[in-house]
Structures are given as C-alpha cells and as structure tokens.
Amino acid sequence: MKISELATKTRVPAKTIRYYETAGLLSTPLREANGYRCYSTDDIDTLIFIRRCRELNIPIDEIKQLVAVQRKPEASCDTVDNIIAEQLARVRQTQQELAQLEQALAMLATSCSHKQVQNCAILQSLKAD
C-alpha cells in the first residue's frame, strides 16, 4: 500500500510516517518502480503501536527500544517494564509540577481587586523577585 493509504489506516500523517522512517522507528519500505513507497500490513501494526506510544508521551528513543524488543519474543519484559515505570514516574512528576502551577495561578487570580492596571496586584506580584 502507498503512504497515503497507510496514513489513513493508522491516523498518522504521511509527513510523520516519513519522520519515523528517518528516525529508525519504522523500517525503510520497499519502493515500487515509480519510486513510491510500498508498505505492508506489518507496517500498519508497527505504526499504530508507535502512535499509541506517542499518545502516552513515551520518548522516541524509548519507543525504538520497545519496537526492537518485539523482534525478540523470547526476551525478558524487563526493558518494557522499566520504560513504562520511568514514563509513569515522569507523568507523576509533571502532575506535581502542574498542581504547584495551579496553586500559584489560583493565588494570583484572586489577589487583585483593583480595576486599574496601575494598582494591579497580579502584575506587582509578577514583577516581585
């Protein structure tokens, strides 16, 4: 199948598919006589897998590891487990940072009762060190 069909079936833009090839996440496809890329059904599965990993914000380098480990079905799941555990830790860290950000913004949002910029407590707080 051509890249446009692969893009439709996987909901991944053709430009992104080309990037994944360049990044080494997706195998370089065969070329037809006219130069068009020719993809297989295995490429659909791989691309959906990559898309799902990206939806979970797993970094490209770690997705490469997850793609590679699938080529060794007898291998231990340690790599997979570690990647997911690390991603979960990053998400939890981000949640803590976002909670702190939310608190700071909530305090700012309720700190100003003035109607003029010259007396705005929010702007004064943002200028303070």
N, C-alpha and C positions, 0 to 999 in steps of 0.2 A: 504494500500500500504506500501511497505517497504521503509526504509530510502533512499535507492539509487534512487528509483523512485521519492520520494518527492524531493530529491536534484536536480534531472534532471528537474522536472516540475517547480521548483521555482528558479533555478540557484543559489542555496545556497549549499555550500559543506556540506557533511554529518557531518564532524567534527564541523562545525559551528552550525548545527542543534542541535547536542548534547550539545554544549555550551549553546545555547538558552534555552534548556530544563533545564539545571543545573542552569542557571541564573533566571529562573522563567518566561521567556518571552513566552515560548511555553509549553502547558500542557504536562505532562508526558503521553506518549502514552500507549495504551494497549499493552500487549505482547502476541504473539502467543505461542502455546505450545512449539515450538522450541526456544523460547526466543527472537525472532526477534521483533523489534518494529513494530507496526501496526498503520499507520496514516490514517486520514480521509480527505475528501475534505475540511473540515473547516480548517484543519492544513495548507493546501495549501494557503488559503486566508490569514491566520494569518502570515504565513512565508513570503509571498510576501509583506504584509504590513510592517513587521519588516525590510525586506530587503530595501524597499523604504525609510523607516525612517533612516536606517543606511546610505543610499546613500546621505541623507540630513544632515549627521553627527549629528543626534539627539542622545544625550547620552542614554545609556542603561536604566538608572533609569527613564528617561522621557518616553522612549518607553514603559516601564512597565505601567506607568500611562495611556498612550494612549491605550494600549491593555485593561487595566482594565476598562477604562471609556466606552469602546464599549460594555461592558456587561450590561450597564445601559442606554439603548436607550433614556429614558425619562430625563436623567440628563442634566444639563446645559453644553454648549460648553465652559464655562469659562476655564476649565483646558486645553482643546485643544488649545484655542486661546492664552492662556498665554505661553504654551510650544512653540508654533510656533513663537510668538513675541520674546521670550527670545532667541530662536535659530537664528532668524533674526538679533537680536542685536549682538550676538556673531559673526555671519558671517560678519557683517558690521565692527565690531572692528578688526577682522582678516584682512579684506581688508585694513583698515587704516594702520595696522602694516606692511602689505606686501608692501603697497605703500611707506612707510618710508624705508623699507628694500631695495626696488628697487632703490630709490634715492641714498641711501648710496652706494650701489653696482655700480650704474652708475657713481658716482663721483670717486670711486676707479678705475673703469675700464678705465677712461680717464685721470687718474692722473700720469701715468708713461709713459715716452717717452724714458727711458733708455733701453739699450739692455743687461745689465748685472745685475744679482741679487744683487750685492754689492751696486748698486745705485737705486734699485727699490723703487719708491715712494709708491707703494701699500704696500709692506712689511713694510716700515718705518711707514706708517700710521697705519697699524695694530698693530705695536709694541707700538705706542704712547698711552698715557693714556688719 
